Amino acid sequence: MTRRAMLTERGNKLWEGSRMILPEHRAAIAEYEYKQRLLTKPTLDSDKLEEMSRKLSEALQDEKRITIHVFHPEGIERVHVLPKKIDISTRILVGLSTLGERTIRIKLDDIIDIEH
């Protein structure tokens, strides 16, 4: 067999050594894939904000439990809460959870929907 034939007929052996991935590359690929899965926060129009404000004020006055959809970059979380007060200076809703009656603090800017 000639040298040229040996070089062309070794199949995938020529590239076998290039399959190694450095730890830095593996970390960069994992970070890139994580960032691709992150969500962007939806922008709410004035009608939606007004409706959420109305539902929240009714729940505060009537002491009713509500379900709040809270935005996180990893996903949207549904929180069942009994609202107690709104801290205007920090823009945080303080309430009690339906499970275990523990205190919950939710940023008003992270709320994207409210259900009764």
Secondary structure, DSSP 8 states (H G I E B T S, - for coil): --HHHHHHSSGGGGGGGGG---HHHHHHHHHHHHHHH--------HHHHHHHHHHHHHHHHHT--EEEEEEETTEEEEEEEEEEEEETTTTEEEEEESSTT-EEEEEGGGEEEEE-
